[in-house]
């Protein structure tokens, strides 16, 4: 066991563990968004459509937050962006708990989305900065494990607090966010790579650079499709189970299998996939997820639904750390925040569209067609991962070489460039049209 623990968690940088601790503490109290719809409809007696608008405002704010956070991560730095987002989230979380009018809740949820999601690019970029390439799959597995462990604890704690007073949900959530912000303030140092002296040109790399990177965008497109599949477990799956005569409580323990499996087994994943081709690992993971969701077409009992959760969770456990590590390798250090922001945006967009598309198919074509379509999408995305894999590996290799070149001392520049006018050095490959 000691040997396994050393392999799973040993040798990682000290700053990574501060980030990991902040993630765990923050996730243990992250339950306001999960319970927000229930709070709005049952405690404040708003309609379902009004609750939907508030949740939608949070989603819109989140999309803006990830993009803005990505840009600020590269311009201001990781640490200041994280601190502003975390302290802002704590304040807005507490303010939302005292809001009573609909327009206050709408604006408050929008602002909360901007700040709460704005921290993600900075956090992810900082983790990539401090963890060497060879350890990133382990690091992302550990972080993913902490997220799910915290989520499991939050679900239990939130139920207890909601029975006492819904306001406690907001107070405790704000408190855990504040603790995370204080950890960032006291223990975490800036990690943004020092920009090499480069020639001054008009304009500089921005979000357009990310969207012109066809290798990266095609990878995100594949991820976006599979997010549409994964997120069905939060929208159409409970509807399908209810239609089969199963209670909401039954759905709760069936879906809890997902979190339990991740907490119990995620730390074994890095050893399992070590040395294997990443594109093949991703293809296999996505194929397993597609099969798991596809089998819901034949499910009718709680036990069968639980088996399907076991199957697609296995795929999720393989896919998540591999996917995060590959995003990190495809992100140039000087644009890492922007790349992580666009990656987060793809997940936010997929999460927002999944219930809309899934619900439409389920209503007009039936659950069986929905689940079989999920299986078909899994097969197509798996093939796409295999086909596009070589181009991604070439791009990752090119970036590794260019990053090494950036660490080589350069001759002093005759002119100090403005940050807005800095472009990557000539050695950094411009995204090609592959």
C-alpha positions as CSV (number, residue, x, y, z in Angstrom):
1,X,0.0,0.0,0.0
2,X,2.8,2.4,0.8
3,X,4.4,1.7,-2.6
4,X,1.1,2.3,-4.3
5,X,0.6,5.6,-2.4
6,X,4.1,6.8,-3.5
7,X,3.3,6.0,-7.1
8,X,-0.2,7.7,-6.9
9,X,0.7,10.8,-5.0
10,X,4.5,10.9,-4.4
11,X,6.9,13.5,-5.8
12,X,4.3,16.1,-6.8
13,X,5.2,19.8,-6.1
14,X,4.2,21.5,-2.8
15,X,2.2,24.1,-4.6
16,X,0.1,21.4,-6.3
17,X,-1.0,20.1,-2.9
18,X,-2.1,23.6,-1.9
19,X,-4.2,23.7,-5.0
20,X,-5.5,20.2,-4.3
21,X,-6.4,21.2,-0.7
22,X,-8.3,24.3,-2.0
23,X,-10.2,22.1,-4.4
24,X,-11.3,19.7,-1.8
25,X,-12.4,22.3,0.7
26,X,-14.2,24.3,-2.0
27,X,-16.0,21.2,-3.3
28,X,-17.1,20.2,0.2
29,X,-19.1,23.3,0.3
30,X,-20.2,23.6,-3.3
31,X,-23.9,22.9,-3.1
32,X,-25.7,26.2,-3.8
33,X,-25.8,25.8,-7.6
34,X,-27.0,22.2,-7.1
35,X,-29.8,23.1,-4.7
36,X,-30.6,26.5,-6.3
37,X,-33.6,25.3,-8.3
38,X,-35.1,23.6,-5.2
39,X,-34.5,26.7,-3.1
40,X,-36.1,29.0,-5.7
41,X,-39.2,26.9,-6.2
42,X,-39.8,25.5,-2.7
43,X,-38.5,28.2,-0.3
44,X,-39.0,31.4,-2.3
45,X,-42.0,30.0,-4.3
46,X,-40.9,31.1,-7.7
47,X,-42.2,29.3,-10.8
48,X,-40.2,26.7,-12.6
49,X,-39.7,29.0,-15.5
50,X,-38.4,31.7,-13.2
51,X,-36.0,29.2,-11.6
52,X,-34.9,28.2,-15.1
53,X,-34.1,31.8,-16.0
54,X,-32.0,32.2,-12.9
55,X,-30.1,29.0,-13.6
56,X,-29.7,30.1,-17.2
57,X,-28.3,33.5,-16.1
58,X,-25.7,31.6,-14.1
59,X,-24.8,29.6,-17.2
60,X,-24.5,32.7,-19.3
61,X,-22.3,34.3,-16.6
62,X,-20.2,31.2,-16.5
63,X,-19.5,31.3,-20.2
64,X,-18.4,34.9,-20.0
65,X,-16.4,34.1,-16.9
66,X,-14.4,31.3,-18.4
67,X,-13.4,33.4,-21.4
68,X,-12.6,36.5,-19.3
69,X,-10.8,34.5,-16.8
70,X,-8.7,32.9,-19.5
71,X,-7.6,36.2,-20.9
72,X,-6.9,37.7,-17.5
73,X,-4.9,34.6,-16.5
74,X,-2.5,35.4,-19.4
75,X,-2.4,39.1,-19.0
76,X,-2.6,39.7,-15.2
77,X,-1.3,36.3,-14.0
78,X,-2.7,33.2,-12.5
79,X,-2.7,34.3,-8.8
80,X,-4.4,37.7,-9.1
81,X,-7.1,36.3,-11.4
82,X,-7.7,33.4,-8.9
83,X,-7.9,35.8,-5.9
84,X,-10.3,38.2,-7.5
85,X,-12.5,35.4,-8.7
86,X,-12.5,33.6,-5.3
87,X,-13.0,36.6,-3.1
88,X,-15.7,37.8,-5.5
89,X,-17.4,34.4,-5.5
90,X,-17.5,34.3,-1.7
91,X,-19.1,37.8,-1.5
92,X,-21.6,37.1,-4.3
93,X,-22.6,33.8,-2.8
94,X,-23.4,35.4,0.5
95,X,-25.3,38.2,-1.2
96,X,-27.4,35.8,-3.2
97,X,-28.5,34.1,0.0
98,X,-30.1,37.4,1.1
99,X,-31.6,38.3,-2.2
100,X,-35.4,38.0,-2.3
101,X,-36.6,39.7,-5.5
102,X,-36.5,38.0,-8.8
103,X,-34.3,40.7,-10.5
104,X,-31.9,40.5,-7.6
105,X,-31.6,36.8,-8.0
106,X,-31.2,37.0,-11.7
107,X,-28.4,39.6,-11.6
108,X,-26.8,37.9,-8.6
109,X,-26.8,34.5,-10.3
110,X,-25.3,36.0,-13.5
111,X,-22.5,37.7,-11.5
112,X,-21.9,34.6,-9.5
113,X,-21.5,32.6,-12.7
114,X,-18.9,35.1,-14.0
115,X,-16.7,35.0,-10.9
116,X,-17.2,31.3,-9.9
117,X,-16.4,30.0,-13.4
118,X,-13.7,32.7,-14.0
119,X,-11.4,31.0,-11.6
120,X,-11.2,27.8,-13.6
121,X,-8.7,28.8,-16.4
122,X,-6.4,30.3,-13.8
123,X,-6.5,27.3,-11.6
124,X,-6.0,24.9,-14.5
125,X,-3.2,26.9,-16.0
126,X,-1.4,27.1,-12.6
127,X,-1.7,23.4,-12.2
128,X,-0.1,22.8,-15.6
129,X,2.6,25.4,-14.7
130,X,3.7,23.6,-11.5
131,X,3.3,19.9,-12.5
132,X,5.9,18.4,-15.0
133,X,4.6,16.7,-18.1
134,X,5.4,13.2,-16.8
135,X,3.2,13.7,-13.7
136,X,0.2,15.5,-15.1
137,X,-2.0,12.4,-15.5
138,X,-1.4,11.6,-11.9
139,X,-2.0,15.2,-10.8
140,X,-5.3,15.5,-12.8
141,X,-6.4,12.1,-11.4
142,X,-5.8,13.3,-7.9
143,X,-7.6,16.6,-8.5
144,X,-10.6,14.7,-10.1
145,X,-10.6,12.4,-7.1
146,X,-10.8,15.4,-4.7
147,X,-13.6,17.0,-6.8
148,X,-15.7,13.8,-6.5
149,X,-14.9,13.2,-2.8
150,X,-15.9,16.8,-2.1
151,X,-19.0,16.5,-4.1
152,X,-20.1,13.4,-2.2
153,X,-19.5,15.1,1.1
154,X,-21.3,18.2,-0.1
155,X,-24.4,16.2,-1.0
156,X,-24.7,14.9,2.5
157,X,-23.9,18.2,4.2
158,X,-26.3,20.1,2.0
159,X,-29.2,17.9,2.8
160,X,-28.6,18.4,6.6
161,X,-28.3,22.2,6.2
162,X,-31.3,22.6,4.0
163,X,-33.5,21.0,6.7
164,X,-32.4,23.7,9.1
165,X,-32.4,26.8,6.9
166,X,-31.6,27.3,3.2
167,X,-29.6,30.4,4.1
168,X,-27.0,28.1,5.7
169,X,-26.3,26.7,2.2
170,X,-25.2,30.1,1.0
171,X,-23.3,30.9,4.2
172,X,-21.3,27.7,4.3
173,X,-20.6,27.7,0.5
174,X,-19.3,31.3,0.9
175,X,-17.2,30.2,3.9
176,X,-15.5,27.4,2.1
177,X,-14.8,29.6,-0.9
178,X,-13.3,32.2,1.4
179,X,-11.0,29.6,3.0
180,X,-9.9,28.5,-0.5
181,X,-9.2,32.2,-1.3
182,X,-7.1,32.6,1.8
183,X,-5.1,29.5,1.0
184,X,-4.4,31.0,-2.4
185,X,-3.5,34.3,-0.8
186,X,-1.1,32.9,1.8
187,X,0.4,29.8,0.3
188,X,0.3,30.1,-3.5
189,X,2.8,32.0,-5.6
190,X,2.5,33.3,-9.1
191,X,3.5,30.7,-11.7
192,X,3.0,32.5,-15.0
193,X,6.0,31.8,-17.2
194,X,8.3,34.8,-17.7
195,X,7.8,36.1,-21.2
196,X,10.9,35.9,-23.4
197,X,12.0,39.2,-25.0
198,X,10.5,39.2,-28.4
199,X,10.1,41.7,-31.2
200,X,7.3,44.2,-30.9
201,X,4.6,43.9,-33.5
202,X,1.2,45.5,-33.9
203,X,-1.3,43.5,-31.9
204,X,-0.6,40.2,-30.1
205,X,-2.0,36.7,-29.7
206,X,-5.5,36.6,-28.3
207,X,-8.5,34.4,-28.3
208,X,-8.5,34.4,-32.1
209,X,-5.2,32.5,-31.9
210,X,-7.0,29.7,-30.0
211,X,-9.9,29.5,-32.4
212,X,-7.6,29.4,-35.4
213,X,-5.8,26.4,-33.9
214,X,-7.5,23.7,-35.9
215,X,-5.9,20.8,-34.0
216,X,-7.1,22.1,-30.7
217,X,-10.5,23.2,-31.9
218,X,-11.1,19.8,-33.5
219,X,-10.2,18.1,-30.2
220,X,-12.6,20.4,-28.4
221,X,-15.3,19.6,-30.9
222,X,-14.9,15.9,-30.2
223,X,-15.1,16.7,-26.4
224,X,-18.2,18.8,-26.9
225,X,-20.0,15.9,-28.5
226,X,-19.2,13.5,-25.7
227,X,-20.2,16.1,-23.1
228,X,-23.6,16.0,-24.8
229,X,-23.7,12.3,-24.0
230,X,-22.2,12.5,-20.5
231,X,-24.6,15.2,-19.3
232,X,-27.7,13.1,-20.0
233,X,-27.2,11.5,-16.6
234,X,-28.3,14.8,-15.1
235,X,-31.3,15.5,-17.3
236,X,-32.9,12.7,-19.3
237,X,-31.7,9.7,-17.2
238,X,-33.9,10.6,-14.2
239,X,-36.9,11.2,-16.5
240,X,-36.4,7.8,-18.1
241,X,-36.1,6.1,-14.7
242,X,-39.2,7.8,-13.5
243,X,-41.1,6.7,-16.6
244,X,-40.1,3.1,-15.7
245,X,-41.8,3.5,-12.3
246,X,-38.6,4.2,-10.2
247,X,-38.6,6.8,-7.5
248,X,-36.4,9.9,-7.3
249,X,-34.7,8.3,-4.3
250,X,-33.9,5.3,-6.4
251,X,-32.3,7.6,-9.0
252,X,-30.3,9.1,-6.2
253,X,-28.6,5.9,-5.1
254,X,-28.1,4.7,-8.6
255,X,-26.3,7.8,-9.7
256,X,-24.3,7.8,-6.4
257,X,-22.6,4.7,-7.8
258,X,-20.7,7.1,-10.1
259,X,-19.2,9.1,-7.3
260,X,-18.4,6.0,-5.2
261,X,-16.6,4.4,-8.0
262,X,-14.5,7.5,-8.7
263,X,-13.6,7.9,-5.1
264,X,-12.7,4.3,-4.7
265,X,-10.8,3.7,-8.0
266,X,-9.6,6.9,-9.6
267,X,-6.2,6.8,-8.0
268,X,-5.5,3.5,-9.7
269,X,-6.1,4.9,-13.2
270,X,-2.6,6.5,-13.8
271,X,-0.9,3.2,-13.3
272,X,-3.4,1.5,-15.5
273,X,-3.0,3.7,-18.5
274,X,0.7,4.5,-18.1
275,X,2.7,3.8,-21.3
276,X,-0.4,3.4,-23.5
277,X,-1.1,5.6,-26.6
278,X,-3.3,8.5,-25.4
279,X,-5.5,8.6,-28.5
280,X,-6.3,4.9,-28.0
281,X,-7.0,5.4,-24.3
282,X,-9.4,8.2,-25.1
283,X,-11.1,6.2,-27.9
284,X,-11.6,3.2,-25.6
285,X,-12.8,5.4,-22.8
286,X,-15.4,7.2,-25.0
287,X,-16.5,3.9,-26.6
288,X,-17.1,2.5,-23.1
289,X,-19.1,5.6,-22.1
290,X,-21.2,5.3,-25.3
291,X,-21.9,1.6,-24.6
292,X,-22.9,2.4,-21.0
293,X,-25.4,5.1,-22.0
294,X,-26.6,3.0,-24.9
295,X,-27.5,0.1,-22.6
296,X,-30.1,2.4,-21.0
297,X,-32.3,1.6,-24.0
298,X,-32.8,-1.9,-22.5
299,X,-32.9,-1.0,-18.8
300,X,-36.1,-1.2,-16.8
301,X,-35.0,-2.0,-13.3
302,X,-32.8,-0.1,-10.7
303,X,-30.2,-2.9,-10.9
304,X,-29.9,-2.7,-14.7
305,X,-29.6,1.1,-14.5
306,X,-26.9,0.8,-11.9
307,X,-24.9,-1.6,-14.2
308,X,-25.1,1.0,-16.9
309,X,-23.7,3.6,-14.5
310,X,-20.8,1.3,-13.6
311,X,-20.0,0.9,-17.3
312,X,-20.0,4.6,-18.3
313,X,-18.2,5.6,-15.1
314,X,-15.3,3.3,-16.0
315,X,-15.0,5.2,-19.3
316,X,-15.3,8.5,-17.5
317,X,-12.5,7.5,-15.1
318,X,-10.2,6.7,-18.1
319,X,-11.2,9.8,-20.1
320,X,-11.0,12.6,-17.6
321,X,-7.3,12.7,-16.6
322,X,-6.1,11.8,-20.1
323,X,-8.3,14.5,-21.6
324,X,-7.0,17.2,-19.1
325,X,-3.4,16.2,-19.7
326,X,-3.8,16.5,-23.4
327,X,-5.4,19.9,-23.2
328,X,-2.4,21.0,-21.1
329,X,0.1,19.7,-23.7
330,X,-1.7,21.5,-26.5
331,X,-1.7,24.8,-24.7
332,X,1.3,27.1,-25.3
333,X,2.6,28.5,-22.0
334,X,2.1,32.1,-22.9
335,X,-1.5,31.4,-24.0
336,X,-2.3,28.8,-21.4
337,X,-5.1,30.7,-19.7
338,X,-6.9,31.4,-23.0
339,X,-6.7,27.8,-24.1
340,X,-8.0,26.6,-20.7
341,X,-10.8,29.2,-20.9
342,X,-11.9,28.0,-24.3
343,X,-11.8,24.4,-23.1
344,X,-14.0,25.3,-20.1
345,X,-16.3,27.1,-22.5
346,X,-16.8,24.0,-24.6
347,X,-17.8,22.1,-21.5
348,X,-20.2,24.8,-20.4
349,X,-21.8,24.9,-23.8
350,X,-22.1,21.2,-23.9
351,X,-23.6,21.1,-20.4
352,X,-26.1,23.8,-21.4
353,X,-27.2,22.1,-24.7
354,X,-27.3,18.5,-23.4
355,X,-30.6,18.7,-21.6
356,X,-32.2,20.7,-24.5
357,X,-31.2,18.3,-27.2
358,X,-31.7,15.2,-25.0
359,X,-35.1,16.3,-23.9
360,X,-36.2,17.0,-27.4
361,X,-35.1,13.6,-28.7
362,X,-36.6,11.9,-25.7
363,X,-40.0,13.6,-26.1
364,X,-40.4,13.2,-29.8
365,X,-38.5,10.0,-30.5
366,X,-38.5,8.1,-27.2
367,X,-35.9,7.1,-24.7
368,X,-34.7,4.1,-26.7
369,X,-33.8,6.3,-29.6
370,X,-32.0,8.7,-27.3
371,X,-29.8,6.1,-25.7
372,X,-29.0,4.3,-28.9
373,X,-28.0,7.7,-30.4
374,X,-25.7,8.2,-27.4
375,X,-24.0,4.9,-28.3
376,X,-23.7,5.9,-31.9
377,X,-22.1,9.2,-31.0
378,X,-19.7,7.4,-28.7
379,X,-18.6,5.2,-31.6
380,X,-18.2,8.2,-33.9
381,X,-16.2,10.2,-31.4
382,X,-14.0,7.2,-30.6
383,X,-13.2,6.9,-34.3
384,X,-12.5,10.7,-34.4
385,X,-10.1,10.4,-31.6
386,X,-8.1,7.7,-33.4
387,X,-8.1,9.6,-36.7
388,X,-7.1,12.9,-35.2
389,X,-4.6,11.5,-32.7
390,X,-1.4,11.7,-34.8
391,X,-1.9,15.4,-35.6
392,X,-2.4,16.1,-31.9
393,X,0.8,14.2,-30.9
394,X,2.8,16.1,-33.5
395,X,1.5,19.4,-32.2
396,X,2.2,18.4,-28.6
397,X,5.8,17.4,-29.6
398,X,6.3,20.7,-31.4
399,X,5.1,22.6,-28.4
400,X,7.4,20.7,-26.0
401,X,10.4,21.6,-28.2
402,X,9.3,25.3,-28.4
403,X,8.8,25.4,-24.6
404,X,12.4,24.2,-24.1
405,X,13.6,26.8,-26.5
406,X,11.8,29.5,-24.4
407,X,13.7,28.5,-21.3
408,X,17.0,29.2,-23.1
409,X,18.4,32.6,-22.2
410,X,17.7,35.1,-25.0
411,X,19.8,38.2,-26.0
412,X,18.6,41.4,-24.3
413,X,16.0,43.2,-26.2
414,X,16.5,46.8,-27.2
415,X,13.0,47.7,-26.5
416,X,10.7,46.5,-23.7
417,X,7.5,45.3,-25.3
418,X,4.1,46.0,-24.0
419,X,2.2,42.9,-22.8
420,X,-0.6,43.5,-25.3
421,X,1.9,43.6,-28.1
422,X,3.8,40.4,-27.3
423,X,3.5,37.4,-29.6
424,X,5.1,34.0,-29.0
425,X,8.7,33.7,-30.1
426,X,9.4,32.6,-33.6
427,X,10.2,29.1,-32.4
428,X,6.6,28.7,-31.1
429,X,4.6,27.1,-34.0
430,X,1.7,29.1,-35.2
431,X,-1.4,26.9,-35.2
432,X,-1.4,25.2,-38.6
433,X,-4.4,24.3,-40.7
434,X,-4.3,20.6,-40.3
